[in-house]
Amino acid sequence: MKPQPDTPAGIDRKWAWHYRTLLGLRDRLQADRSELAAEAAAPMEIQDTRSAEGATDESDRDMAFALLQSEENALAEVEAAIGRLGKGVYGRCESSGKPIPAARLRAIPWCRTTVEEENRREHAAVRP
């Protein structure tokens, strides 16, 4: 893993840990994405899909595609958080504008909302 700067110009030093953590996550997700993409793109041997080995190979490939999509979503969230750091809006709830508690940002450095706003959205989505 390449060394990361403490904080670049334009990013508040109070977010230094978050910035380094997000860059590390981005690097790991990009590496994982490359491995998963190679696995998903690898040609499958032509086999009888009714055999256990053929079914396992197909299942492994499907799992690689699913994991790749999940990694892509996670990478997009991390990239968006890095962007919010650069814009000076990191640590503020996108819905309410309230500060996101430090403990939540430590646990989920890419989070966009407070717990209260997330719960409000989930309840609103459940209601008919």
Short mmCIF file of the C-alpha atoms (twelve columns), coordinates in Angstrom:
data_MODEL
# 
_entry.id   MODEL 
# 
loop_
_atom_site.group_PDB 
_atom_site.id 
_atom_site.type_symbol 
_atom_site.label_atom_id 
_atom_site.label_alt_id 
_atom_site.label_comp_id 
_atom_site.label_asym_id 
_atom_site.label_seq_id 
_atom_site.Cartn_x 
_atom_site.Cartn_y 
_atom_site.Cartn_z 
_atom_site.pdbx_PDB_model_num 
ATOM 1   C CA . MET A 1   0.000   0.000   0.000   1 
ATOM 2   C CA . LYS A 2   1.402   3.406   -0.925  1 
ATOM 3   C CA . PRO A 3   2.041   6.009   1.814   1 
ATOM 4   C CA . GLN A 4   -0.793  8.484   2.258   1 
ATOM 5   C CA . PRO A 5   -0.422  12.215  2.930   1 
ATOM 6   C CA . ASP A 6   -1.642  13.453  6.303   1 
ATOM 7   C CA . THR A 7   -4.207  15.810  4.752   1 
ATOM 8   C CA . PRO A 8   -4.026  17.729  1.501   1 
ATOM 9   C CA . ALA A 9   -4.640  21.445  1.256   1 
ATOM 10  C CA . GLY A 10  -8.306  22.278  1.562   1 
ATOM 11  C CA . ILE A 11  -9.173  19.448  3.952   1 
ATOM 12  C CA . ASP A 12  -9.604  20.378  7.605   1 
ATOM 13  C CA . ARG A 13  -6.924  18.697  9.739   1 
ATOM 14  C CA . LYS A 14  -9.612  17.448  12.147  1 
ATOM 15  C CA . TRP A 15  -10.553 14.993  9.397   1 
ATOM 16  C CA . ALA A 16  -6.975  13.664  8.941   1 
ATOM 17  C CA . TRP A 17  -7.763  10.224  10.399  1 
ATOM 18  C CA . HIS A 18  -10.912 9.935   8.297   1 
ATOM 19  C CA . TYR A 19  -9.065  11.007  5.158   1 
ATOM 20  C CA . ARG A 20  -6.292  8.425   5.678   1 
ATOM 21  C CA . THR A 21  -8.843  5.738   6.526   1 
ATOM 22  C CA . LEU A 22  -10.943 6.486   3.446   1 
ATOM 23  C CA . LEU A 23  -7.869  6.448   1.187   1 
ATOM 24  C CA . GLY A 24  -6.832  3.097   2.655   1 
ATOM 25  C CA . LEU A 25  -10.332 1.703   2.113   1 
ATOM 26  C CA . ARG A 26  -10.339 3.000   -1.452  1 
ATOM 27  C CA . ASP A 27  -7.000  1.331   -2.176  1 
ATOM 28  C CA . ARG A 28  -8.183  -1.980  -0.696  1 
ATOM 29  C CA . LEU A 29  -11.490 -1.875  -2.565  1 
ATOM 30  C CA . GLN A 30  -9.749  -1.090  -5.846  1 
ATOM 31  C CA . ALA A 31  -7.402  -4.058  -5.350  1 
ATOM 32  C CA . ASP A 32  -10.333 -6.324  -4.431  1 
ATOM 33  C CA . ARG A 33  -12.257 -5.080  -7.456  1 
ATOM 34  C CA . SER A 34  -9.382  -5.969  -9.760  1 
ATOM 35  C CA . GLU A 35  -9.150  -9.488  -8.340  1 
ATOM 36  C CA . LEU A 36  -12.915 -10.029 -8.508  1 
ATOM 37  C CA . ALA A 37  -13.133 -8.659  -12.038 1 
ATOM 38  C CA . ALA A 38  -10.416 -11.045 -13.164 1 
ATOM 39  C CA . GLU A 39  -12.182 -13.954 -11.474 1 
ATOM 40  C CA . ALA A 40  -15.559 -13.048 -12.945 1 
ATOM 41  C CA . ALA A 41  -14.068 -12.578 -16.424 1 
ATOM 42  C CA . ALA A 42  -12.124 -15.839 -16.409 1 
ATOM 43  C CA . PRO A 43  -13.481 -18.224 -19.007 1 
ATOM 44  C CA . MET A 44  -15.439 -21.157 -17.658 1 
ATOM 45  C CA . GLU A 45  -14.621 -24.614 -18.810 1 
ATOM 46  C CA . ILE A 46  -17.456 -26.122 -20.756 1 
ATOM 47  C CA . GLN A 47  -18.960 -28.773 -18.521 1 
ATOM 48  C CA . ASP A 48  -22.211 -30.438 -17.978 1 
ATOM 49  C CA . THR A 49  -23.992 -27.958 -15.714 1 
ATOM 50  C CA . ARG A 50  -25.848 -30.862 -14.126 1 
ATOM 51  C CA . SER A 51  -22.609 -32.134 -12.620 1 
ATOM 52  C CA . ALA A 52  -21.629 -30.978 -9.160  1 
ATOM 53  C CA . GLU A 53  -18.370 -29.484 -10.436 1 
ATOM 54  C CA . GLY A 54  -20.113 -27.534 -13.192 1 
ATOM 55  C CA . ALA A 55  -22.719 -26.210 -10.794 1 
ATOM 56  C CA . THR A 56  -20.021 -25.187 -8.330  1 
ATOM 57  C CA . ASP A 57  -18.071 -23.323 -11.036 1 
ATOM 58  C CA . GLU A 58  -21.219 -21.483 -12.113 1 
ATOM 59  C CA . SER A 59  -22.065 -20.667 -8.495  1 
ATOM 60  C CA . ASP A 60  -18.512 -19.366 -7.906  1 
ATOM 61  C CA . ARG A 61  -18.785 -17.147 -10.957 1 
ATOM 62  C CA . ASP A 62  -22.179 -15.803 -9.847  1 
ATOM 63  C CA . MET A 63  -20.707 -15.091 -6.401  1 
ATOM 64  C CA . ALA A 64  -17.772 -13.232 -7.976  1 
ATOM 65  C CA . PHE A 65  -20.203 -11.043 -9.953  1 
ATOM 66  C CA . ALA A 66  -22.279 -10.335 -6.824  1 
ATOM 67  C CA . LEU A 67  -19.187 -9.481  -4.784  1 
ATOM 68  C CA . LEU A 68  -17.899 -7.278  -7.594  1 
ATOM 69  C CA . GLN A 69  -21.160 -5.298  -7.576  1 
ATOM 70  C CA . SER A 70  -20.997 -4.944  -3.806  1 
ATOM 71  C CA . GLU A 71  -17.366 -3.765  -4.020  1 
ATOM 72  C CA . GLU A 72  -18.347 -1.257  -6.728  1 
ATOM 73  C CA . ASN A 73  -21.069 0.173   -4.479  1 
ATOM 74  C CA . ALA A 74  -18.704 0.391   -1.517  1 
ATOM 75  C CA . LEU A 75  -16.026 2.041   -3.658  1 
ATOM 76  C CA . ALA A 76  -18.550 4.627   -4.883  1 
ATOM 77  C CA . GLU A 77  -19.517 5.450   -1.267  1 
ATOM 78  C CA . VAL A 78  -15.868 5.837   -0.237  1 
ATOM 79  C CA . GLU A 79  -15.117 8.020   -3.270  1 
ATOM 80  C CA . ALA A 80  -18.146 10.178  -2.453  1 
ATOM 81  C CA . ALA A 81  -16.941 10.603  1.147   1 
ATOM 82  C CA . ILE A 82  -13.504 11.670  -0.095  1 
ATOM 83  C CA . GLY A 83  -15.285 14.171  -2.338  1 
ATOM 84  C CA . ARG A 84  -17.254 15.544  0.619   1 
ATOM 85  C CA . LEU A 85  -13.972 16.024  2.480   1 
ATOM 86  C CA . GLY A 86  -12.658 18.061  -0.430  1 
ATOM 87  C CA . LYS A 87  -15.819 20.174  -0.588  1 
ATOM 88  C CA . GLY A 88  -15.784 20.859  3.144   1 
ATOM 89  C CA . VAL A 89  -19.144 19.186  3.809   1 
ATOM 90  C CA . TYR A 90  -17.865 15.928  5.305   1 
ATOM 91  C CA . GLY A 91  -19.356 15.152  8.713   1 
ATOM 92  C CA . ARG A 92  -22.682 16.879  8.005   1 
ATOM 93  C CA . CYS A 93  -25.887 14.947  7.428   1 
ATOM 94  C CA . GLU A 94  -26.973 15.252  3.806   1 
ATOM 95  C CA . SER A 95  -30.631 15.342  4.848   1 
ATOM 96  C CA . SER A 96  -30.736 17.521  7.938   1 
ATOM 97  C CA . GLY A 97  -27.427 19.384  7.778   1 
ATOM 98  C CA . LYS A 98  -26.753 18.411  11.400  1 
ATOM 99  C CA . PRO A 99  -23.288 17.188  12.423  1 
ATOM 100 C CA . ILE A 100 -22.849 13.421  12.241  1 
ATOM 101 C CA . PRO A 101 -21.587 12.190  15.647  1 
ATOM 102 C CA . ALA A 102 -17.861 11.417  15.791  1 
ATOM 103 C CA . ALA A 103 -18.492 7.826   16.922  1 
ATOM 104 C CA . ARG A 104 -20.635 7.160   13.837  1 
ATOM 105 C CA . LEU A 105 -17.991 8.641   11.537  1 
ATOM 106 C CA . ARG A 106 -15.318 6.494   13.199  1 
ATOM 107 C CA . ALA A 107 -17.439 3.371   12.723  1 
ATOM 108 C CA . ILE A 108 -18.622 4.239   9.196   1 
ATOM 109 C CA . PRO A 109 -16.314 6.923   7.772   1 
ATOM 110 C CA . TRP A 110 -18.270 7.058   4.495   1 
ATOM 111 C CA . CYS A 111 -21.691 7.614   6.101   1 
ATOM 112 C CA . ARG A 112 -23.865 10.402  4.712   1 
ATOM 113 C CA . THR A 113 -26.516 10.774  7.399   1 
ATOM 114 C CA . THR A 114 -27.147 10.715  11.123  1 
ATOM 115 C CA . VAL A 115 -28.736 7.608   12.619  1 
ATOM 116 C CA . GLU A 116 -31.946 9.563   13.186  1 
ATOM 117 C CA . GLU A 117 -32.205 10.532  9.511   1 
ATOM 118 C CA . GLU A 118 -31.402 6.994   8.384   1 
ATOM 119 C CA . ASN A 119 -34.138 5.627   10.666  1 
ATOM 120 C CA . ARG A 120 -36.580 8.273   9.419   1 
ATOM 121 C CA . ARG A 121 -35.875 7.281   5.801   1 
ATOM 122 C CA . GLU A 122 -36.255 3.577   6.548   1 
ATOM 123 C CA . HIS A 123 -39.593 4.144   8.304   1 
ATOM 124 C CA . ALA A 124 -40.819 6.359   5.475   1 
ATOM 125 C CA . ALA A 125 -39.916 3.669   2.928   1 
ATOM 126 C CA . VAL A 126 -41.872 1.034   4.873   1 
ATOM 127 C CA . ARG A 127 -45.067 3.047   5.152   1 
ATOM 128 C CA . PRO A 128 -47.626 2.562   2.393   1 
# 
